[in-house]
């Protein structure tokens, strides 16, 4: 009797494919891990540690080659998983970023990786293996101040190259995805929007638990915390201006705590503070140890994050987790991340920022409501979902999903 052809329902076929897509071929990922192996690690490096720890656990048969340039090992074991291989590579006489342009893709080709992941906006000139690029933002193009024209041109060319030639693109926000499609002609079908989750080291600390840390930072009253930086987009200057606009009565009972300033920037901000006559309630700090951030955010009543431009906005999620009320900007990706769980302000207007601060400082019930909404919103951003989306994107980039889907459809038919 001849076999009978069965027309499977589309939903059943999709379910069948979905069951198969994370099984099968072992993968070897090459990772440009320079942002991880960096003494003053910022957002991207922290995110990658969390992400690859989850990938290594979820996919124990996968292997990750973490390429970096740090010859002296750090005190901490950043990626202790046995299937993540720390691989130091140098490029003597590297004057034209040849490490990224040539050394990295050559190592990926030599190691026969299935996909090379470039996680920090830029990518090599040559793609000898399938390459997946994470593009967080286009900030160097929007706000090129402080950067050489050569650097800006390099960034633009790299984004254009990734948009046209990368096997796959990951971006953390719809905002950035839409710009890549409209401005650089990226194929929307080769882009995965993969929002980050909060830092796994971030946790809410009670007042008693946070007290020793706050004492070390001379914090002795309710406070607003701001993560400052020399970069203009972080808007530290306007945050200080907005603070100065508050009434004396409000300021004398609160502190503005600014962390993350390099010494040169701290001197500039201190001069601004002195000129405005608000030195008694502004607390300036340099880079703080990662282990202090949870206490500083948990102790804060408000996070002031009126950035001029972001590709995502991780501090918002960290504040949600630390149960601090959030004030952020109404531009770029920030409304997308914050939703209704924050006060949105015009970041180019110090009066708007000050009005937002005043509203939050005076209304304890509003702060409580925003904290509750932030806790609920945080459920949308978790490492399990972020990891699964990344795994699928890596398989798409390497061609594995296409092969598995074809096989699954043949079996289903």
Helices and strands as residue ranges (DSSP letters): H 10-20, E 28-32, H 43-58, E 63-68, E 84-88, H 98-98, I 99-104, H 105-110, E 115-118, E 131-134, H 139-142, H 149-165, E 168-171, H 174-184, G 188-190, E 191-193, H 207-216, E 222-227, G 232-234, H 236-245, H 248-252, E 254-259, H 263-276, G 279-281, E 282-284, H 290-299, E 302-305, H 314-322, E 325-329, H 334-338, E 343-345, H 350-362, H 364-377, G 378-380, H 383-398, H 400-412
